[in-house]
């Protein structure tokens, strides 16, 4: 799965009225405004928020009380700067307009896989948080009924998508452009539809263009381990990738 989100993003904190009996901590519209700055330290990534796009990684009426509690807990942790909430938009062109290899791809028909379901609560509901200094991620997912595999449980492919996405996000601070080369999953316990899970991931090591990442999917109380995962991501050169997208016969 292509990891051409290309940059890390951060939204702007504000406040809203409560939903589902819990206090939200950011705008109900999820609208952010354009800004950019270079990350200090050893990171080569940029943090971006794109003007007037709707951030979908915000509370909506489908979020359960458990989902709200985890979200608000980590929003509190963003106040000292140690954690950052990453916004989530509908398509890659919303995140990085210059990243689309062809202008005709920038239209409403193209969506990021985790945002392909329009109805709130029916697919992947999630929010991700980044700790840049420690090179790790914490993400919370609520799995909707459109993700069913065995009766009443999430499909293994949906779970793999969650792990691939979250582990891939951990690799973003190493390189703007990465692609999954290998993803290994050990499924420990089935995940019931409608439940909220926590995914932790971290960068283990970097060897040249190879970025090694590991992670786990847990129940939010960390009493049940659902999946263990390891992954290898390969750093790409943006120019060569875009050339490949324009001309499939070319090499990366």
C-alpha positions, 0 to 999 in steps of 0.5 A, a space after each residue: 500500500 502506497 504511503 504517499 501521504 508524504 508529510 505529517 500533519 497537525 490540526 489546530 486545537 479549539 473546543 466544541 460542545 459535548 457529544 455522547 455525554 463527553 466533552 469534545 476538545 476540537 472543532 465539530 467542523 474539523 476545519 483547519 487553516 494553512 500553515 507549515 513549519 519545519 520540524 526541529 531535530 533529526 526529522 526531515 518531515 514537514 507538518 502541514 494542515 491544508 486550508 479549509 479541508 474538513 478534518 474527519 478525525 474528530 468526534 461525530 455522533 457515531 463515536 462511542 463513550 469509550 472512543 470519546 474518552 480515549 480521544 479526549 485523554 490524548 487531546 489533553 496530552 497534546 497541550 504540553 507539545 509531547 503529542 500531536 493530533 494528526 488530521 485526516 482528510 477524505 483524499 490524498 489530494 486534500 492532504 498533499 495537492 502537489 502529490 498527485 501525479 496527474 491533475 485528473 486524479 484530483 477529484 471527488 471520486 478518489 478517496 483514501 481507503 480508510 475514508 472510503 465509507 461516507 456514513 459515519 460509524 459504518 466503516 473506520 472511525 479513528 484518530 491518530 496521535 504522534 509523539 515525534 521525539 519518541 518516534 511512536 504513534 498511538 491510534 484509536 479505531 472504532 470498527 463499524 458494521 461494514 468491516 465484517 468478516 466472521 459474523 459479528 467480528 471484523 474482517 482480517 483484511 480490515 485489521 491489516 489495513 489498520 496496522 499497515 496505516 498506523 505503522 506506516 504513519 510511524 515511518 513518516 517522520 523518517 521519510 516523506 515518501 515510503 512504501 510498505 515492503 513487508 507486513 507481518 501480522 500475528 492475530 491473537 484474538 478476534 475483534 468484535 464489530 463496534 469495539 474500540 481498539 488501540 494501536 501502538 507503533 514505533 520505529 525500531 531502527 533505520 538501515 539506509 532506505 529501510 525503516 523497520 517498525 513494530 506495533 500491536 493492536 490492543 483493547 483500550 484497557 490493554 488487557 487483550 492483545 488482538 494483533 502483533 505486527 512488524 513491518 518494513 517500509 522503503 524510502 522512495 525518491 518523490 521524483 522517481 515515484 511520480 515518474 513511475 505513476 505517469 509512466 508505468 514502464 519506468 522503474 522506481 
